[in-house]
């Protein structure tokens, strides 16, 4: 198991000019090991778990990541989870410091699972990830989701892949 590495991210098909078509091969049932892996941390506001300012926040963060040249396209991931029905946290993997944003790190082991379907299934997927941890004799401390495409691109591609990432 390599430290701070993600499964292969295939961004070779991008017909929308926005999100690449996600290829889930190699992402299911993986164990990731992070040791002080750097991330930019951002929060969004929500109303009953529905994000209200995600587009604006993501645009700002992505602009700052580009300005800092702090992204490896083959190792990109944004981990998201709800802090409450009114706020969500997002961690953007980076290769170095991004002065204009809040930096954090993640360390530990993480299990992955691939899901396909509407974002409204996240609560069910969280339960599946918690059970996956239990089946390996572990406990999921926190479950993150990597939403691989925006809603518009998911419509175009006809698939909405979401990766569950359980910290164990």
N, C-alpha and C positions, 0 to 999 in steps of 0.2 A: 504494500500500500504506500503510495507516494504522498508525502506531506504537501499540503496546500495546493493540490492539483484537482481539477475537475475532470469528469469524463469528456471525451471529444465533443466539441461544439461545431457542428457542420453548418456554416452560414453561406453555403454555396448557392442556395436558391433563395432569391429575394426579388420576387416579382412586384412587390408593393412599394419598394423604395423606403419602407419603414422597418418592419420586423422581418427577419429571415424566416423561411419555413422551418420549423423545428423538426429535427430528426431525433426521435427518442431512443434510437439504438444506443445501447451502452449506458443508459442512465438509470434503468430500473434495478432495484435490489443491489445497489452499490454501497460501499462503506467509504466515506470520505474522512480524511484525517487532516485537521487544521491545527497549526501551531502558530499562534499570533498572526493569523492571516489578516491582512489589512482590509478594512472596509470603510466606506463613507456611510454615516448614519443620517437618515432623514426621517421626518415624521409627516404624516398627512392627517387631515381631519376627515371624519366620516359622520354619517347620520345612519345609525342602526347598521353599521358595518358597510355601508355604501360609501365609497370614497368621493369626496367633494372637490378636492384640490390636487388630485394625483397628477394630472397633466402638467400643471404649472410647476409643481415641486420636481417631478422627474425631468422636465425640460431644463430647469435651473441646475440640478445636480449634473445631468449629462453634459451641459455646456461647460460646467466647471471641470468635469473629468477630462473633457477634450482639451480645454485650455491648459490643464496640468499634464497632458499626455500620460495619464495614469490608468489607461485601460489596455488590457491584452484581449483582443476580440475572441481569441480561442479559449480564454479562461474567464469569460464574463458570466456573471450571475447576479441577480438581485433577489435577495431573500426578504420576504415580507411576512409579517404576522400582525394580527390585531392586538393592540394593547388593551383596548376596550371597544365597546360599540361606537365610540366617538373618535378614536385615534388609532392609527396603524404605524408601525415602524418598518423601515426598509433599509437593508444593508446592501450597498453596491460594492462588489469586489473591485479592488484597485491594486495597482502595482507599486504605488508610492503615495506620498502625501499630497493632499488636495487642500491648499491653504484656506480656500473660501468655504470649506465645509467641516462638519464635525467628524473626526476620525475615531475609529474603534477597531478592535481586533476580535477574532473568534479563535478559540482553541478547543479541541476535543474531537470526538468521533461523531459522525452523522450518518444515518441511514437514509437512502433515497427510495422513492417510489414514483412511478409514472402514472398519471391520471389523465383522462381525456373527458371533457364535458364542460358544462357551464360553471362559471365561478360560484354560483349558488350552492354547489356541491362541496365546498371547502370544509364544512363541518363534518361531513361524512368521510372525506379524505383524511382529515385530522384523526378521526377514530381509527381508520385503517392504518395510519402510520404509528399510532400508539400501540395497536395490536401487533404490528410488525416488530416493534421493539420488544414487546413481551415474548413473542415467539422465539426471539434470540436470547432470552433470559435477561433482558435489559429493560430500562424504563425510559420513556421519552420525556426528557426534561422540558423541552420546548419544541414545537413543530412550526417550521417555516414553510413558505411556499414560494416557488420560483415560477411566476407566470411568464411563460416563454414567448407569448405574443400578446399584443394589445387586442382589445375586442374587435376593432376594425379588421386587423390582419387575420385574426382567427376566423372571421366570417369569410374572407377571401379564400383562405386555405382550406376551409371546411373542417378544420380540426382545432381544438383548443387544448393543447397539452399543458399540463401543470405538473411540476415536479415537487413532491413532498420531500422535505429535508428535516429529519427528526434528530435532534441533539440527544445522544444517549450517554 
